Amino acid sequence: MKQDTTTSPSPTPSTDAVQPAQAQGREDLKAWEASQPANIYLSDAHFKRLVPLYVTGEAVEKLEADLERFGAQVVSAVDPLVRENNLHQNLPRLERYSGIGERVEKIAHHPTYHEAGRYIYGSGVMSAYAEHPNAVGVLSRFYLSSYNGEAGHNCPLACTAGVIRVLQELAPDALREKYLPGFLNRDYDKHLEGAQFLTEVQGGSDVGQNGTRAERQPDGSYRIWGEKWFCSNIDADVFLMSARPDGAQDGTRGLGLFFVPRELDDGTVNNFTIRRLKDKLGTRSMASGECDFRGARAYHMGASEDGFKNMMTLVINTSRLFNAAGCMGLARRAYITARTYAAHRHAFGQPIINYPLVQETLANLKAEVDACTSGTLHLAWLSDRNERGQAGKDEQQFLRMALNLNKVRTAKSGRWACVEGIEILGGNGAIESFSPLPRLLRDAIVFENWEGTHNTLQMQIMRDMQKYGVHEGFFSYLENRLRDCRASDQTQVETVRDIIGKSKKSLASLATLPPGAATLAMRPQMDRLAWIFYAVTRLWERGQQENAAAVDDASVQQFIAHRLLGEVDYSDSAVLSRLRTLLQDI
Ligand SMILES: Cc1cc2nc3c(=O)[nH]c(=O)nc-3n(C[C@H](O)[C@H](O)[C@H](O)COP(=O)(O)OP(=O)(O)OC[C@H]3O[C@@H](n4cnc5c(N)ncnc54)[C@H](O)[C@@H]3O)c2cc1C
């Protein structure tokens, strides 16, 4: 019978009494909470080993000091702030008008949003671009920041990075001098932020259909007319936009890359209006909206015929690496949350981490996060080499193909890691107030979409293979890395060589298929190519390091068995002990 809330009977003593099992259950949960790492840099043995591999000299000490400080702040300060500003009642709001009725197109954020921003920008994540090229330094900080998912600021960081790169490479001196110092400022209360608006209502993958117009002015500047459908970090100080100069050809070739300040020199809004903010699945504390541009003042960046090329190389490729590091940050959080939970949660008389089924799930998570993090940092290092003009043809081809493969695979792995983590937490995994995993899963789903969907990136890779033969440089680069591995890893090296051989044959056979069938046959190859890339990177980096811990041996073996071979020989008694070894690290 349903109780009338006004006349509910007083509880009987038996329902009040705390049962020993319940008391123990709650103590276990408290112990789990208390066991979260206090510093996510110092507790990340794998990442800590990678940093000095890719950064040397004085720079490594400076970077490590920043990472150590930020690694503690991410946990103690940023995490609670981000949880708070992601609560429904604290999400950003559009404020179109000032108090006296002037159009301002501003976004009101909860105070905790700005507090989190002070720590995040204070880590040096954007100011590190002053030492260009420095993708490794920037993305190392960004990876730590992504422990809290998108955190309201991580999409803005990726967009800001694109603006910085454009200012550094393409902007006229006057614009660079006016804006760059603000973008590189570590002080959140004085810094500038960027945004990137390409997508229109008719579609984001087919950017060549963009209808936004750019009208040239007598002084060489432009005015932008049109609508953009997805505008993230809409309260940024500068927008980079794709638009078609009047008279330019159709398709992507006719697109220009425009620098659009939010405000005009007199402080008024630069002739745009925000229709509304989007009610999003994930990345909710960051404001994304829809915008109408009605003659916004704009400056074309770079040569007019290179608009799309510059957009891809400086803006989108930068964002794709950020996306990958972001996915690994949240995947690592999923692993830590689940690994620590499994150590404290009891079922059938023992901690669930004692069960091989749980161990294998966690071991696969750990091995994959290690592998994808290695791959992402390797690409950051290679893109720095490329910026310095040190990359040869193979390296350039490898980079072009691996950047896109890595975007797709890390995004899938990020979502997968959150789902696996939630599974280990059981019913508690589905509860928003219990752990950050539901929020991280929602962010991860968005990460799969923006900066290019899986299909779009696969199609781009296929075009690049057909047009430039990038797969040849891809394999050649990896085969060269395999020559530089440890003698003790030779069995794994041979396994990977064998799979590279099979993969080459599979790619060659695509040419014999009709185009539609070839796209389907390529889909499973996308994962296999990514797994090869990560396995080679893991084996190569071990060849450059003095000695590898047993945990690292187990991580590589587990990754190769689970992902590259796709099968495990369970009759091998070493399998269970490998799982246990791997889980010694959090
Ligand atoms: C929260 C959020 C924030 C965003 N912020 C921004 C932003 O700030 N700036 C910005 O420019 N964009 C932004 N986007 C947009 C995002 O980049 C696009 O959603 C994405 O590029 C895909 O475009 P679309 O949504 O129009 O999908 P479509 O292009 O319509 O694609 C729909 C489906 O068709 C598939 N498809 C398309 N072409 C092919 C093909 N040739 N072969 C096979 N399959 C194909 C796609 O993979 C996808 O599954 C944001 C998106 C989200 C979710």
The ligand as a Tripos MOL2 file, in Angstrom:
@<TRIPOS>MOLECULE
LIG
   53    58     1     0     0
SMALL
NO_CHARGES

@<TRIPOS>ATOM
      1 C1         28.8520   19.0830  -29.1370 C.3       1 LIG1
      2 C2         29.3150   19.4140  -30.5080 C.ar      1 LIG1
      3 C3         30.0410   20.5580  -30.7160 C.ar      1 LIG1
      4 C4         30.4750   20.8930  -31.9960 C.ar      1 LIG1
      5 N1         31.1850   22.0410  -32.1800 N.ar      1 LIG1
      6 C5         31.5720   22.4000  -33.4220 C.ar      1 LIG1
      7 C6         32.2870   23.6140  -33.6530 C.ar      1 LIG1
      8 O1         32.6080   24.3510  -32.7280 O.2       1 LIG1
      9 N2         32.6100   23.9520  -34.9170 N.ar      1 LIG1
     10 C7         32.2810   23.1670  -35.9740 C.ar      1 LIG1
     11 O2         32.6030   23.5270  -37.0930 O.2       1 LIG1
     12 N3         31.6000   22.0060  -35.7990 N.ar      1 LIG1
     13 C8         31.2540   21.6060  -34.5500 C.ar      1 LIG1
     14 N4         30.5640   20.4370  -34.3570 N.ar      1 LIG1
     15 C9         30.0810   19.7270  -35.5190 C.3       1 LIG1
     16 C10        30.8460   18.4790  -35.8740 C.3       1 LIG1
     17 O3         32.1350   18.7820  -36.3200 O.3       1 LIG1
     18 C11        29.9930   17.7710  -36.9250 C.3       1 LIG1
     19 O4         28.8320   17.3150  -36.2700 O.3       1 LIG1
     20 C12        30.7080   16.6340  -37.6030 C.3       1 LIG1
     21 O5         31.7470   17.1290  -38.4100 O.3       1 LIG1
     22 C13        29.7550   15.8090  -38.4730 C.3       1 LIG1
     23 O6         28.9660   16.6220  -39.2780 O.3       1 LIG1
     24 P1         27.3780   16.4500  -39.2790 P.3       1 LIG1
     25 O7         26.9240   16.4250  -37.8640 O.co2     1 LIG1
     26 O8         26.7900   17.4730  -40.1370 O.co2     1 LIG1
     27 O9         27.1310   15.0220  -39.8620 O.3       1 LIG1
     28 P2         26.9950   14.6590  -41.4020 P.3       1 LIG1
     29 O10        28.1220   15.2460  -42.1480 O.co2     1 LIG1
     30 O11        25.6280   14.9690  -41.8430 O.co2     1 LIG1
     31 O12        27.1650   13.0870  -41.3220 O.3       1 LIG1
     32 C14        26.1180   12.2380  -40.8680 C.3       1 LIG1
     33 C15        26.6170   10.8040  -40.9190 C.3       1 LIG1
     34 O13        26.9540   10.4710  -42.2560 O.3       1 LIG1
     35 C16        28.2640    9.9280  -42.3010 C.3       1 LIG1
     36 N5         28.9150   10.2810  -43.5610 N.ar      1 LIG1
     37 C17        29.1170   11.5060  -44.0820 C.ar      1 LIG1
     38 N6         29.7850   11.4190  -45.2380 N.ar      1 LIG1
     39 C18        30.0130   10.1160  -45.4640 C.ar      1 LIG1
     40 C19        30.6610    9.3720  -46.4910 C.ar      1 LIG1
     41 N7         31.2420    9.9730  -47.5270 N.pl3     1 LIG1
     42 N8         30.7140    8.0260  -46.3720 N.ar      1 LIG1
     43 C20        30.1600    7.3990  -45.3260 C.ar      1 LIG1
     44 N9         29.5410    8.0420  -44.3270 N.ar      1 LIG1
     45 C21        29.4600    9.3850  -44.3920 C.ar      1 LIG1
     46 C22        28.9840   10.5320  -41.1150 C.3       1 LIG1
     47 O14        30.0830    9.7300  -40.7140 O.3       1 LIG1
     48 C23        27.8670   10.5720  -40.0830 C.3       1 LIG1
     49 O15        27.7960    9.3330  -39.4370 O.3       1 LIG1
     50 C24        30.1580   20.0570  -33.0840 C.ar      1 LIG1
     51 C25        29.4500   18.8820  -32.8630 C.ar      1 LIG1
     52 C26        29.0400   18.5580  -31.5980 C.ar      1 LIG1
     53 C27        28.2690   17.2930  -31.3850 C.3       1 LIG1
@<TRIPOS>BOND
     1     1     2 1
     2     2     3 ar
     3     2    52 ar
     4     3     4 ar
     5     4     5 ar
     6     4    50 ar
     7     5     6 ar
     8     6     7 ar
     9     6    13 1
    10     7     8 2
    11     7     9 ar
    12     9    10 ar
    13    10    11 2
    14    10    12 ar
    15    12    13 ar
    16    13    14 ar
    17    14    15 1
    18    14    50 ar
    19    15    16 1
    20    16    17 1
    21    16    18 1
    22    18    19 1
    23    18    20 1
    24    20    21 1
    25    20    22 1
    26    22    23 1
    27    23    24 1
    28    24    25 2
    29    24    26 1
    30    24    27 1
    31    27    28 1
    32    28    29 2
    33    28    30 1
    34    28    31 1
    35    31    32 1
    36    32    33 1
    37    33    34 1
    38    33    48 1
    39    34    35 1
    40    35    36 1
    41    35    46 1
    42    36    37 ar
    43    36    45 ar
    44    37    38 ar
    45    38    39 ar
    46    39    40 ar
    47    39    45 ar
    48    40    41 1
    49    40    42 ar
    50    42    43 ar
    51    43    44 ar
    52    44    45 ar
    53    46    47 1
    54    46    48 1
    55    48    49 1
    56    50    51 ar
    57    51    52 ar
    58    52    53 1
@<TRIPOS>SUBSTRUCTURE
     1 LIG1         1 GROUP 0 **** ****
